[in-house]
Amino acid sequence: QVQLVESGGGLVQAGGSLRLPCAASGSIFSRNAMRWYRQAPGKQRELVAVITSSGSTNYADSVKGRFTISRDNAKNTVYLQMISLNPEETAVYYCNTISDGRIYWGQGTQVTVSS
């Protein structure tokens, strides 16, 4: 069983920054790829960033150069550093992993970017 808990969301002005941690339970964290998704009101959930167990990363085109995903295996935590945020990125941000064929989601953290 894996539990994911996101935090760090809040209200930020356009152009601002936030860092979202996602704490994961379970000793298998270091072996799993971790992902950040977001879901804006009325829109489908979209993949934002991925980090593999070896630390390789990949990003949605819309966030390349502004978002950074990282992980601290000693703390069982994955991070999403976001800079130059714009109001269109207002959404609930979720972390995600797949373990033993099961998909796990956190409860999400709200990010609101004001114009």
N, C-alpha and C positions, 0 to 999 in steps of 0.2 A: 504494500500500500504506500502510495506517495501522496503527500500533502504539499500544496503550494500556497504561499501567502505573499501577496503583493502589498507594497506600501509605497509611500513617497508621492502619491498624487496630490493634486491641489489646484489652486487658481494661480495662473501666471499670466503676465502681460505678453503680448506678441513680441517676439524677439528674445524672450526669456528662456531660461533653462530649468530643467528638472532632472533628477536622478531617481530612477525607480528600482528598488531592490525587490527581489523575489526569493524568499527563503523556502528551501525545500527540505522535507523530512526524508529520512531513509539513507542508508549507506550506499545506495546505488547511484547517487547524484553524479559522481565524477565520471561514470560510464555513459551517461545519457546526454544526447544533444538537448539543448534548451532553446525555447523559442519565445519571442514576444509577439503578440497579436494586439490589434486594437479594433474596436467597434464604435463607430460614430453613430449618432441617432439616425435611424432610418436606413442605415447602410449595413452591408454584410461585414462580417469579421474579416480582417485582412492581416496577412502575415507581414510583420515589420522587420524582424531580424532573427537570425539563427546563429547559435554558436555550438559547434560540435564538441565532443568529449576531448578532442585534441586541441581545441581552441580556434579552429578555423571559423570564420564568420562570413555571413552573407546578409545583404540588406535589400529591402524594397528600393526601387529606383527613387521613389519620392523622398527617402530619408538619407540616402547616401551622402556622406560628407557632413551630416549634421547629427546623426545618432550613432552611438557606439554601444555595442553589446559586449559584456565581459563576464567572467565568472571567477569566483573564489571557491575552489573545491574544499578548502579547509573550513570554510564557513557554510558550505552547502548553499551558496547564494549566487544568483545571476543578477546582473545589473543592466539597466538601459539608461545610458546617459543621453539626454536630449538637449540640443541647443537650437537657437534660432527658431523657436516654435512659432507656428502661425495658427490663427483661429480655426482653420480647417482641420487641425489636428486634435481638436477637442473630441475626446472619446474615452471610453473605458479601456484601459490597457490590461491585458491578461498575459500571464506566463503559462507555458505549456510544456509538457514533455510526454514522451511515450516510453513505457517501461513494460517489458514482458507482454507486449501486444495490447496494452491498455493505454488509453489516452487520458491524461490528467490535466485539469485546468485549475487555476486559482480562482478566487472570487472576483478578482479585478480591482483596479484602482482608478478612480476618476481623475482625468486630466482635463482642465478647462483653460483654454487660452483666450484671453480677452483682447479685443482689438483696440 
